[in-house]
């Protein structure tokens, strides 16, 4: 093979390699979820749900008092009620089909960089989950967690930001890490949580 043939072969190899990398990048979230690779690099804002523009202050004229958290599962939104007819609206990930729920509870505990202990039923459904994972950037509970009543559910951050706006969890409410940190700083233990 002459020099021109070798050069063409190298170009084809490079193009094939780039195409393979692009295909793998497109499927990165699914790969990370299926292998529980919580240490995968966190994508930038462009990788989040295209419909989510970030936390917003909105007008609110509902019945809930300031300091209440209202989760509207169908909207994929969490509202923190502020004084003066306003609320903060955050995008969330919610429970997948068969794992949605509703009710009124209180925040019973708050934790920074919480550890995660999947319940036995979850480990049975999803073999390969750890018995316990210490808190940290790779932990699926993310940067903060608000524990809801005596349920097994939490409002928490996530190491999988691409799931915001989707129904993918086992019932917990997921938020972007920077936004759960913001909510955490506002919420007191004992705050009312209404899940609709």
Secondary structure, 3 states (H helix, E strand, C coil): CCHHHHHHHHHHHHHHHHHHHHHHHHCHHHHHHHHCCCCCCCCCHHHCCCCCCCCEEEECCCCCCCCCEEEEHHHCEEEEEECCCEEEEEECEEECCCCCCCEEEEEEEEEECCCECCCHHHHHHCCCCCCCECCCCCCCCCCEEEEECCCCCEEECCCCHHHCCCEEECCCEECCHHHHHHHHHHCCCCCEEEEC
